[in-house]
Amino acid sequence: DNHDNQRGHGGGGGVLTHKNPREYKAATAFMLAHPYGFPRLMSSFAFTSSDQGPPHSGPGIAHVMHNGNNCDNGWVCEHRWRQIYNMVAFRNVAGSEPLKNWWSGMDYQIAFSRGSKAFIAFNLEGNDLNTHLQTGLPQGTYCDVITGNL
């Protein structure tokens, strides 16, 4: 997404934005987990009108107010969402490792590894994913990078 197509200018159809956070975080996680291309992260501001400009405190001056890892003053700052900055770390750890151990379940379930360095599973179904998957990772204890929990 970008500041124009978030507001319906340019591009066709509905664009996934920060206004649908669960789906947006999942799509961004996939983009960062998959080795294709050069990912770009969006950092938005809230808007109610398609022609509304960024928040500002004076003529032409936009201020992003930080409150810990969140932004204030009308800024959304998706790049500061825990799930997204953790996935940036995932991508950095995965490095140039190839995509391996691809698995697909139902319509909205996939999993894959990045060589022996990283593994991710997506489940957008309405039920739990309960199966054995080949991770390609060495034996050990791993954390859930998205939530930050073991």
N, C-alpha and C positions, 0 to 999 in steps of 0.2 A: 504494500500500500504506500501511498504518499499523501501529502497534504491536499493535493487536488482531488485525487480519486476518492479519498475518504469523504469528501463533500459532494460527490456525484459529478465532478467536472472531469471529463476525459475518461477513457476506459469504459468498458461495457459491463453491464450487469452489476450485481451486488458485490461489494468489496468487503472482505473480512477486515475488521478494524478492532481497536481497543474497546469498542462498545459491546463486543461479544468476547469477553476476556477468556473464557474457558477454551473456546475454539481457536482464538487468536494465539493463546499460549501453546496449544497443541501444534498448530501449524508452524509457529516459530521454532518450537522444539524440533519438529521434523526437519525444517530447513537447516538448522544448526547441526543436527545429528547426521544428516545425509552428506556424503562427500562432494556432491555436485556443486560446481560454481563457486561464486564469491558472495556469501550472504551479506545483506544489509539490514540493519535494524532501524526501526522507525522510533522516533520520539515525538509524541504528539502533544497537542493542546486541546482542551475541551472546547466544544462549540455547540451552539444551538441553531445557528444560521449558516447556510452554506457559504456565505460571503464574509463571515466573521474572521478577522485577523487574529494573530496571537495575542495573549494577554500582555499588557504593557503598563508601565507606571508613568509614562510621559511620552512626548512625541517621538516615535520611532525607537523607543527603548523597551526591549522585552527583558523581563527579569524572571528567571527560574528560581523559585524559592525551594530549598532543600530542607526536608524534615526527615533526618535519618536517610533511609533508602527510598523515600517517597518524595514527590514534588508537590508543591503547593502553588497557589496563585494562578490556578487554571491550567497548569501543565500536567500532562498525564505521565510522561517519562517512562514508557514501556521498557526501555533499556535498564531501568532500575528495578523492575519487578524481579523478585527472587528467582522465579522459574526461568526467566530469560537470562539473567546474568549467570546463573548456574549452568545453563546450557552453553553459554559462551565458553566456560571453563571445560565442559565436556568436549566441545569441538577442539579446543586447544590440546587437551590430553589425547584425543583421537588422532590428531595430526594428519598425516598422509596415509594412515591405515586404510586399506580397502574395505568396501562393504562386503560383509560375509554373513553367513548363518541367517539368511532371509527366511522369515516365516510369516505366513498370513493365515488368519483364522476366518472368522466370520467377515461380514462386510466391512467392519470398522475396527479390525484388530490386525496389527502388524508388529513385527519385531525384527531387529537385525543388530549385528555387531559391526564395529569398526576394527577389524582384525582381532587382536587379542588385547586391545587397550580399552574398549568401551562397548557397552551394550545398552540398547533402549527397547522398550516395548510400549506400544500405544494400544489402548483399549477405549474406544468411544462407544462401545455397546452399552446397553442398559444393565448388563450383568457382569459379575466378576470374571476375570480371566484366570482360569485355574487349569494350567497345563504345564508340562515339562518342556522347557525350551533349551536349545543348544546356544549357549552364550558365547562360546569361544574364549572365555576369560579363564585365567588360572583359578584353581580352587582358592576360596577365601571368603571373607565377609565384605560385602559392598554396601554402600549407602544409596538411598534413593536421591539422586541428584536434583530432581525436580522439586521435591519437598524439603530436602536437606536432612531427611531422617534415615536411620538404619532400618 
